[in-house]
Amino acid sequence: MLKVDFSDNPSIYNLVKELKEKHKPIDIFICNAGIVPKQSRKTPQGLEEMFMVNYLSKFLVVNLLLENQCSTGPGAGYPG
């Protein structure tokens, strides 16, 4: 199990770095993280937290995994 905070960009970059350096490629990745806070909150980077976690973090992590060749299958090695 690896820890990641999808509201924090450096945490996402660290996750992908650790996956690339210490683990086998990912065969299946399910993007199901999501939050609905009672009040609007900002991430450490100043973004709205619900937008970051529910949308932007998934885009970032999937693209980083593909760029760093941390996945297998038809999309692996996609040039971007």
ROSE-19973 format. One line per field, with one value per atom (N, C-alpha, C): atom name; x negated, y, z; residue number from 1. Coordinates in nm, 3 decimals. Atoms other than C-alpha are relative to their C-alpha. Layout:
N
kepa	c(CA; ...)
c1	c(X; ...)
c2	c(Y; ...)
c3	c(Z; ...)
nufi	c(NUM; ...)
//
This chain:
80
kepa	c(N; CA; C; N; CA; C; N; CA; C; N; CA; C; N; CA; C; N; CA; C; N; CA; C; N; CA; C; N; CA; C; N; CA; C; N; CA; C; N; CA; C; N; CA; C; N; CA; C; N; CA; C; N; CA; C; N; CA; C; N; CA; C; N; CA; C; N; CA; C; N; CA; C; N; CA; C; N; CA; C; N; CA; C; N; CA; C; N; CA; C; N; CA; C; N; CA; C; N; CA; C; N; CA; C; N; CA; C; N; CA; C; N; CA; C; N; CA; C; N; CA; C; N; CA; C; N; CA; C; N; CA; C; N; CA; C; N; CA; C; N; CA; C; N; CA; C; N; CA; C; N; CA; C; N; CA; C; N; CA; C; N; CA; C; N; CA; C; N; CA; C; N; CA; C; N; CA; C; N; CA; C; N; CA; C; N; CA; C; N; CA; C; N; CA; C; N; CA; C; N; CA; C; N; CA; C; N; CA; C; N; CA; C; N; CA; C; N; CA; C; N; CA; C; N; CA; C; N; CA; C; N; CA; C; N; CA; C; N; CA; C; N; CA; C; N; CA; C; N; CA; C; N; CA; C; N; CA; C; N; CA; C; N; CA; C; N; CA; C; N; CA; C; N; CA; C; N; CA; C)
c1	c(-0.084; 0.000; -0.090; 0.075; -0.129; 0.092; -0.079; -0.011; -0.012; -0.001; 0.091; 0.112; -0.099; 0.276; 0.035; -0.039; 0.469; 0.033; -0.018; 0.512; -0.134; 0.134; 0.134; -0.086; 0.078; -0.065; -0.131; 0.124; -0.402; 0.024; -0.032; -0.237; 0.027; -0.027; -0.117; -0.130; 0.130; -0.463; -0.083; 0.075; -0.618; 0.055; -0.061; -0.370; -0.051; 0.044; -0.462; -0.149; 0.144; -0.833; -0.026; 0.017; -0.805; 0.045; -0.047; -0.603; -0.104; 0.099; -0.863; -0.127; 0.127; -1.162; 0.008; -0.004; -1.036; 0.100; -0.107; -0.743; 0.012; -0.025; -0.634; 0.101; -0.100; -0.426; 0.143; -0.141; -0.056; 0.076; -0.084; 0.183; 0.137; -0.133; 0.510; -0.007; -0.003; 0.561; 0.143; -0.137; 0.902; -0.004; -0.001; 0.948; 0.134; -0.128; 1.220; -0.009; 0.010; 1.095; 0.095; -0.089; 1.344; 0.039; -0.043; 1.455; 0.113; -0.100; 1.748; -0.004; 0.011; 1.644; 0.122; -0.112; 1.906; -0.027; 0.039; 1.712; -0.111; 0.107; 1.485; -0.133; 0.134; 1.119; -0.102; 0.109; 0.794; -0.107; 0.112; 0.511; -0.126; 0.125; 0.149; -0.043; 0.034; 0.117; 0.102; -0.097; 0.418; 0.119; -0.113; 0.666; 0.117; -0.118; 1.021; -0.014; 0.032; 0.986; 0.088; -0.088; 1.292; -0.035; 0.040; 1.189; -0.131; 0.130; 0.832; 0.013; -0.010; 0.923; 0.090; -0.098; 1.226; -0.031; 0.027; 1.088; -0.149; 0.136; 0.740; -0.102; 0.099; 0.551; 0.001; -0.008; 0.677; -0.070; 0.067; 0.564; -0.152; 0.144; 0.224; -0.062; 0.061; 0.160; -0.002; -0.003; 0.269; -0.104; 0.100; 0.055; -0.142; 0.133; -0.245; -0.035; 0.025; -0.207; -0.034; 0.029; -0.199; -0.135; 0.128; -0.491; -0.119; 0.109; -0.702; 0.001; -0.009; -0.608; 0.020; -0.034; -0.458; 0.120; -0.119; -0.179; -0.029; 0.008; -0.130; 0.128; -0.123; 0.129; -0.002; -0.008; 0.250; -0.047; 0.039; 0.188; -0.143; 0.135; -0.158; -0.095; 0.098; -0.429; 0.057; -0.062; -0.182; -0.084; 0.094; -0.400; 0.054; -0.049; -0.169; 0.094)
c2	c(-0.116; 0.000; 0.123; -0.125; 0.344; 0.115; -0.114; 0.670; 0.114; -0.116; 0.962; 0.094; -0.103; 1.288; 0.063; -0.049; 1.368; 0.149; -0.145; 1.729; 0.072; -0.058; 1.785; -0.051; 0.040; 1.784; -0.071; 0.072; 1.692; -0.143; 0.136; 1.388; -0.091; 0.077; 1.272; -0.030; 0.022; 1.321; -0.103; 0.098; 1.125; -0.141; 0.131; 0.840; -0.060; 0.051; 0.806; -0.032; 0.025; 0.832; -0.132; 0.124; 0.555; -0.122; 0.111; 0.335; -0.037; 0.025; 0.375; -0.065; 0.046; 0.310; -0.134; 0.113; 0.034; -0.109; 0.096; -0.150; -0.039; 0.047; -0.343; 0.093; -0.083; -0.170; -0.035; 0.015; -0.123; -0.060; 0.060; -0.346; 0.068; -0.062; -0.187; 0.112; -0.114; 0.153; 0.053; -0.048; 0.251; 0.136; -0.137; 0.624; 0.026; -0.019; 0.644; 0.090; -0.093; 0.903; 0.115; -0.113; 1.174; 0.053; -0.062; 1.418; 0.099; -0.106; 1.650; 0.067; -0.066; 1.882; 0.091; -0.088; 2.083; 0.145; -0.137; 2.404; -0.006; -0.010; 2.510; 0.017; -0.008; 2.455; 0.009; -0.013; 2.531; -0.105; 0.093; 2.286; 0.079; -0.073; 2.370; 0.084; -0.076; 2.494; 0.110; -0.106; 2.726; -0.034; 0.042; 2.524; -0.040; 0.045; 2.440; -0.151; 0.139; 2.104; -0.103; 0.098; 1.927; -0.014; 0.005; 2.018; -0.078; 0.067; 1.901; -0.150; 0.142; 1.567; -0.074; 0.070; 1.481; 0.002; -0.009; 1.587; 0.009; -0.030; 1.734; -0.104; 0.098; 1.478; -0.126; 0.120; 1.190; 0.023; -0.036; 1.365; 0.000; -0.010; 1.437; -0.137; 0.129; 1.089; -0.094; 0.089; 0.902; 0.043; -0.047; 1.121; -0.023; 0.027; 1.090; -0.149; 0.144; 0.711; -0.038; 0.031; 0.697; 0.056; -0.062; 0.940; -0.075; 0.069; 0.743; -0.151; 0.141; 0.407; -0.090; 0.076; 0.281; -0.089; 0.080; 0.096; -0.095; 0.095; -0.195; 0.011; 0.001; -0.252; 0.094; -0.075; -0.065; 0.145; -0.139; 0.287; 0.020; -0.011; 0.212; 0.061; -0.062; 0.429; 0.106; -0.106; 0.676; 0.125; -0.113; 0.975; 0.127; -0.117; 1.228; 0.077)
c3	c(0.000; 0.000; 0.000; 0.007; -0.089; 0.038; -0.044; 0.064; -0.101; 0.087; -0.155; 0.044; -0.029; -0.091; -0.135; 0.132; -0.411; -0.001; -0.001; -0.297; -0.003; -0.008; -0.302; -0.116; 0.118; -0.629; 0.034; -0.032; -0.470; 0.048; -0.044; -0.308; -0.120; 0.122; -0.652; -0.074; 0.066; -0.804; 0.076; -0.081; -0.513; -0.018; 0.023; -0.566; -0.130; 0.130; -0.934; 0.003; -0.013; -0.853; 0.072; -0.076; -0.594; -0.080; 0.083; -0.829; -0.105; 0.106; -1.103; 0.056; -0.056; -0.876; 0.074; -0.091; -0.646; -0.032; 0.022; -0.799; -0.147; 0.136; -1.106; -0.067; 0.070; -1.377; 0.042; -0.036; -1.309; -0.118; 0.104; -1.505; -0.006; -0.009; -1.385; 0.103; -0.092; -1.227; 0.004; -0.016; -1.089; 0.068; -0.054; -1.036; 0.067; -0.068; -0.772; 0.122; -0.113; -0.522; -0.023; 0.011; -0.450; 0.137; -0.125; -0.182; -0.028; 0.003; -0.111; 0.137; -0.131; 0.172; 0.026; -0.037; 0.363; -0.040; 0.035; 0.293; -0.104; 0.098; 0.009; 0.073; -0.059; 0.099; -0.112; 0.098; -0.080; 0.027; -0.011; -0.150; 0.033; -0.024; -0.062; -0.120; 0.120; -0.423; -0.031; 0.017; -0.385; -0.088; 0.082; -0.592; 0.089; -0.074; -0.484; 0.021; -0.034; -0.305; -0.071; 0.064; -0.448; -0.149; 0.141; -0.806; -0.015; 0.007; -0.741; 0.020; -0.032; -0.583; -0.100; 0.082; -0.798; -0.150; 0.143; -1.138; -0.032; 0.044; -1.172; 0.043; -0.048; -0.960; -0.086; 0.085; -1.176; -0.133; 0.125; -1.492; 0.019; -0.028; -1.337; 0.023; -0.033; -1.195; -0.121; 0.116; -1.510; -0.103; 0.096; -1.736; 0.049; -0.054; -1.505; -0.007; 0.010; -1.494; -0.144; 0.140; -1.874; -0.043; 0.036; -1.916; 0.059; -0.069; -1.669; -0.024; 0.038; -1.823; 0.122; -0.120; -1.498; -0.024; 0.029; -1.676; -0.115; 0.110; -1.912; -0.081; 0.077; -2.181; -0.118; 0.124; -2.490; 0.010; -0.012; -2.356; 0.048; -0.056; -2.215; -0.102; 0.087; -2.358; -0.091; 0.080; -2.509; 0.012; -0.005; -2.604; 0.064; -0.070; -2.441; -0.081)
nufi	c(1; 1; 1; 2; 2; 2; 3; 3; 3; 4; 4; 4; 5; 5; 5; 6; 6; 6; 7; 7; 7; 8; 8; 8; 9; 9; 9; 10; 10; 10; 11; 11; 11; 12; 12; 12; 13; 13; 13; 14; 14; 14; 15; 15; 15; 16; 16; 16; 17; 17; 17; 18; 18; 18; 19; 19; 19; 20; 20; 20; 21; 21; 21; 22; 22; 22; 23; 23; 23; 24; 24; 24; 25; 25; 25; 26; 26; 26; 27; 27; 27; 28; 28; 28; 29; 29; 29; 30; 30; 30; 31; 31; 31; 32; 32; 32; 33; 33; 33; 34; 34; 34; 35; 35; 35; 36; 36; 36; 37; 37; 37; 38; 38; 38; 39; 39; 39; 40; 40; 40; 41; 41; 41; 42; 42; 42; 43; 43; 43; 44; 44; 44; 45; 45; 45; 46; 46; 46; 47; 47; 47; 48; 48; 48; 49; 49; 49; 50; 50; 50; 51; 51; 51; 52; 52; 52; 53; 53; 53; 54; 54; 54; 55; 55; 55; 56; 56; 56; 57; 57; 57; 58; 58; 58; 59; 59; 59; 60; 60; 60; 61; 61; 61; 62; 62; 62; 63; 63; 63; 64; 64; 64; 65; 65; 65; 66; 66; 66; 67; 67; 67; 68; 68; 68; 69; 69; 69; 70; 70; 70; 71; 71; 71; 72; 72; 72; 73; 73; 73; 74; 74; 74; 75; 75; 75; 76; 76; 76; 77; 77; 77; 78; 78; 78; 79; 79; 79; 80; 80; 80)
//
